[in-house]
Amino acid sequence: MGGTMADTGIPHFCNDLGVTVIEVGSKEFMCIGAKPPFDHPHIFIDLGDDDEHVCPYCSTLYRYNPALAAGEAKPEAAVWHGEPVAKSAA
């Protein structure tokens, strides 16, 4: 299968920094945990009418911030763009 789920337009967020809270500008997004290859199952989170949700895998608290554009996050390093995983030289 080609491409990543990041190709679908749904923002993907990661928590390599290990912060407690990530503010997001989207009500629907994917949490991947840490960047691959240390990611957890990529889960879809829909905040609906809520402004906060805790990822059941990595315990990151996602908080909706309407001042951010869709797909943006604070800290900015939490936005995952589907970077390719480095391959070892064979």
Sequence and secondary structure as in RCSB ss.txt:
>XXXX:A:sequence
MGGTMADTGIPHFCNDLGVTVIEVGSKEFMCIGAKPPFDHPHIFIDLGDDDEHVCPYCSTLYRYNPALAAGEAKP
EAAVWHGEPVAKSAA
>XXXX:A:secstr
  S GGGGS  EE  TT  SEEEES SEEEEEESSTTSEEEEEEEE TT SEEE TTT  EEEE TTS TT EES
GGGEE          
